[in-house]
Amino acid sequence: MRFRTKVAIFLVAVLLTLVGFNLMATPPALDLLKGGKAAGNEVVADSLANAETAPHYSTSL
């Protein structure tokens, strides 16, 4: 089998895999993913808000 044929088969397999995954991911599953991302962003925002800032030292006398 030639190299071009192998590459073409690989690309078709990748495209079919991506299309198949998108068809398997139902809207309720996507809602769960969006909710998880929002919760993760909230956790990050809370941890950044509660983080102590570095002490600021004055260099002037």
C-alpha positions as CSV (number, residue, x, y, z in Angstrom):
1,M,0.0,0.0,0.0
2,R,1.3,3.4,-0.9
3,F,2.0,6.1,1.7
4,R,-0.7,8.4,0.3
5,T,-3.3,5.7,0.7
6,K,-2.3,5.1,4.3
7,V,-2.5,8.9,5.0
8,A,-5.9,9.1,3.3
9,I,-7.2,6.1,5.4
10,F,-5.9,7.7,8.6
11,L,-7.5,11.1,7.8
12,V,-10.9,9.4,7.1
13,A,-10.6,7.5,10.4
14,V,-9.9,10.7,12.3
15,L,-12.8,12.5,10.7
16,L,-15.2,9.6,11.4
17,T,-14.1,9.4,15.0
18,L,-14.7,13.2,15.5
19,V,-18.1,13.0,13.8
20,G,-19.0,9.9,15.8
21,F,-18.1,11.5,19.1
22,N,-20.1,14.7,18.3
23,L,-23.1,12.5,17.5
24,M,-22.7,10.5,20.8
25,A,-22.5,13.6,23.0
26,T,-26.2,14.4,23.6
27,P,-27.4,17.8,24.7
28,P,-27.9,16.8,28.4
29,A,-24.3,15.6,28.5
30,L,-23.2,18.9,27.1
31,D,-25.2,20.7,29.8
32,L,-23.3,18.7,32.4
33,L,-20.0,19.6,30.8
34,K,-20.9,23.3,30.8
35,G,-22.0,23.1,34.5
36,G,-18.8,21.4,35.4
37,K,-16.8,24.1,33.7
38,A,-18.7,26.9,35.4
39,A,-18.2,25.2,38.8
40,G,-14.5,24.9,38.1
41,N,-14.3,28.6,37.1
42,E,-16.1,29.5,40.4
43,V,-13.6,27.5,42.4
44,V,-10.7,29.2,40.8
45,A,-12.2,32.6,41.3
46,D,-12.9,31.9,44.9
47,S,-9.4,30.7,45.6
48,L,-7.9,33.7,43.9
49,A,-10.2,36.0,45.8
50,N,-9.1,34.4,49.1
51,A,-5.4,34.3,48.3
52,E,-3.2,36.5,50.4
53,T,-1.4,39.1,48.5
54,A,2.4,39.4,48.8
55,P,3.5,42.0,51.4
56,H,4.5,45.3,49.9
57,Y,7.5,46.9,51.4
58,S,8.2,50.6,51.1
59,T,11.7,51.5,49.8
60,S,11.4,55.1,50.8
61,L,12.8,56.3,54.2
